[in-house]
Amino acid sequence: MNITTPPTRTLHRLVELACRAPSVHNSQPWRWRVEDDRITLLADRARQLMRIDPDGRDLLLSCGAALHHLRVAALAEGYRCRVRRDPYGSSDNVLAIVELVAADVPTEAVAAAALIDQRRTDRRRFSSWAVPEHRLDELADAAAGEGVRAVPVTGQGMRRRLVEILSRASREQQFDWSAVDETAAWTGPRTTDGVPPENVPRRVDAERHADPVGTRYPSGTLVDDSDDHADPGYDASRLLVLCTDGDETTERLRAGEALSAVLLAATGQGLATVPLSQATEVHATRELLKREILLGVAIPQVVVRVGWRPVSYEPVPATPRRPLVEVLEV
Ligand SMILES: Cc1cc2nc3c(=O)[nH]c(=O)nc-3n(C[C@H](O)[C@H](O)[C@H](O)COP(=O)(O)O)c2cc1C
């Protein structure tokens, strides 16, 4: 394999696409160092959500998602990534060192990279169309490709229990004033980060939701008024729990890479998605997830909700990102 030095503008474009990754509260807790044929991903601890994410799980998942976006974008440009995750041990802010190696562009790589710009977090209710099992299997395969399990919670009883756990986490955070304040600080009129009101359903719609999805943020302006909702509260969304064997930096990064792989694969299938992390943020509900949903055999990292968007829905707008100069270290 030969290592060639990609042009700087290509490296910058790859970082830009990596930054389109989802992140908790759109906090974008990453920094990038670009040198010759190598891109280093660093954690930006100043952007960690200290109240809801004191041990940095969401931060690492977000950075892992950006790392996967980078790999997908690089392949479409003709570079395979050799990644060293957590090269200096967990206490260091360097999360991954990525070497770009010239490679042929696989036929599906360009289409895969195009999904980066199409993906959105969609917090509205989904339609009553069922998500077939084979679609969920494809999403689980996408996660497995990253060494992570995505467990579809399909049984009615188990799904109901998972929704109870999600609701409990949501309630616990609603009664924790510093968590409410922290979330409020990341929503509303920020310009290049945070969750804009245009991406959050109106409260009146969110409260008719089958799952505790739309209530994390203050009421937004996204309208959720499909005819498909004649039966309020009914939607046929499916829930997947992404889980790992261990809970160290590398496993959390990989969970983030798998989250990105699942979200992009779902986007490719035309499915709408939303990551749900409240139940993994609250200690008590994380334990319940582990014990009751994963039967004690794996560590839950994040829940993903997938479903079909009713055809009458307007597209969700893209959320803003910080400019490259703010995230690049020279
Ligand atoms: C680790 C992680 C946790 C997240 N948790 C939630 C959540 O609990 N609820 C939610 O509505 N969105 C959640 N999101 C989605 C982010 O809010 C979203 O990615 C961000 O606002 C950027 O918007 P976009 O995904 O449309 O680009 C999460 C994303 C990540 C990566």
The ligand as a Tripos MOL2 file, in Angstrom:
@<TRIPOS>MOLECULE
LIG
   31    33     1     0     0
SMALL
NO_CHARGES

@<TRIPOS>ATOM
      1 C1        -24.5850   10.9020   21.1490 C.3       1 LIG1
      2 C2        -25.8120   11.6080   20.6280 C.ar      1 LIG1
      3 C3        -26.9300   11.7180   21.4380 C.ar      1 LIG1
      4 C4        -28.0850   12.3610   20.9760 C.ar      1 LIG1
      5 N1        -29.2170   12.3910   21.7730 N.ar      1 LIG1
      6 C5        -30.3520   12.9230   21.3050 C.ar      1 LIG1
      7 C6        -31.5460   12.8770   22.0890 C.ar      1 LIG1
      8 O1        -31.5710   12.3160   23.1740 O.2       1 LIG1
      9 N2        -32.6660   13.4670   21.5850 N.ar      1 LIG1
     10 C7        -32.6700   14.0680   20.3530 C.ar      1 LIG1
     11 O2        -33.7140   14.5730   19.9590 O.2       1 LIG1
     12 N3        -31.5420   14.1220   19.5860 N.ar      1 LIG1
     13 C8        -30.3970   13.5530   20.0290 C.ar      1 LIG1
     14 N4        -29.2710   13.5670   19.2470 N.ar      1 LIG1
     15 C9        -29.3000   14.2170   17.9220 C.3       1 LIG1
     16 C10       -28.6360   15.5860   17.9460 C.3       1 LIG1
     17 O3        -29.4260   16.5120   18.6760 O.3       1 LIG1
     18 C11       -28.4210   16.0400   16.4820 C.3       1 LIG1
     19 O4        -27.4920   15.1740   15.8940 O.3       1 LIG1
     20 C12       -27.9160   17.4660   16.3780 C.3       1 LIG1
     21 O5        -28.8590   18.3760   16.8410 O.3       1 LIG1
     22 C13       -27.5390   17.8140   14.9310 C.3       1 LIG1
     23 O6        -28.6640   17.6790   14.0760 O.3       1 LIG1
     24 P1        -28.6440   16.6850   12.8320 P.3       1 LIG1
     25 O7        -28.4760   15.2940   13.3740 O.co2     1 LIG1
     26 O8        -29.9770   16.8750   12.1560 O.co2     1 LIG1
     27 O9        -27.4810   17.0380   11.9480 O.co2     1 LIG1
     28 C14       -28.1090   12.9250   19.6730 C.ar      1 LIG1
     29 C15       -26.9570   12.8020   18.8610 C.ar      1 LIG1
     30 C16       -25.8370   12.1370   19.3220 C.ar      1 LIG1
     31 C17       -24.6450   11.9590   18.4190 C.3       1 LIG1
@<TRIPOS>BOND
     1     1     2 1
     2     2     3 ar
     3     2    30 ar
     4     3     4 ar
     5     4     5 ar
     6     4    28 ar
     7     5     6 ar
     8     6     7 ar
     9     6    13 1
    10     7     8 2
    11     7     9 ar
    12     9    10 ar
    13    10    11 2
    14    10    12 ar
    15    12    13 ar
    16    13    14 ar
    17    14    15 1
    18    14    28 ar
    19    15    16 1
    20    16    17 1
    21    16    18 1
    22    18    19 1
    23    18    20 1
    24    20    21 1
    25    20    22 1
    26    22    23 1
    27    23    24 1
    28    24    25 2
    29    24    26 1
    30    24    27 1
    31    28    29 ar
    32    29    30 ar
    33    30    31 1
@<TRIPOS>SUBSTRUCTURE
     1 LIG1         1 GROUP 0 **** ****
